[in-house]
Amino acid sequence: MSYKNLFLLFSLVAGILISCKKEDNYVPEKYADETVIYPVGIEDRDALLLSIRDYVKVDNSSTAEISVDFALAEFFDKEFMNVGPVKLNGDSLVKTSAEFYVSNLDKNDFGLNPGTQNQWFIGGGNGFTTFNRMMEVKMPAKIVLESVPNSIALNTEVTLKAKNFPENAQAIIWHLKDVEGNFIQKETVTNELILSSSELSQLVPGKNSLIKVVAYSMERWENGGKQYVFLNEMVETAPVEFK
């Protein structure tokens, strides 16, 4: 996929414009900061290693969509730490100026197919021991909204439903974000979510808002006294207008 197409994708997903300097090996830090969806309860950790496949619908009237894989790794010891090379399924991530690691714009396919057991490698350093580990949990199956609304009225109750509960998923995160950055995030262990008008009142009307549904699997692992969280996400992102 070309840089231009990736920028269009990141703009659609995040609602932000990112400039790129290929010669500086720039990576989309703002994409990671503003659009990655985290489940609750992962705060107690020394490191997070995240694998995402995001299917972004071009519009809700067709089946056309763009898929992109994204990877992120963070290592903490009161501050972000450099742990040497970091790889997902054999491909290198890039350390940013903020001392975390994300996938390079040139690499948007890490083979994060449904049922894959991802393999992570770190070179080690600053108290983090080197490892080359295959995850026990698998990438969830693709999640698909049963019907994607073109618009949602914020003054009435709304029901969102996925076609099924994806295989290998532990839970589903539902994330609705308006044009001002306000969002609602809920987690279920079923393929359906009901939002009341009171909950929806937290959002503001506007086009170019987003619905994201995230099927995830997660595992914890201890190594060398450090607590690791490995997180797999299969995502569908769709544009919506809030009224």
Salt bridges, closest charged atoms under 4 A:
GLU34 OE2 - LYS30 NZ 3.88
ASP54 OD2 - LYS212 NZ 3.31
GLU65 OE2 - LYS142 NZ 2.49
ASP69 OD1 - ARG53 NE 2.66
GLU74 OE1 - ARG45 NH2 3.50
ASP77 OD2 - LYS226 NZ 3.99
ASP91 OD2 - LYS107 NZ 3.25
GLU99 OE1 - LYS95 NZ 3.37
ASP109 OD1 - ARG53 NH2 3.45
GLU199 OE2 - LYS186 NZ 2.92
GLU219 OE2 - ARG133 NH1 2.72
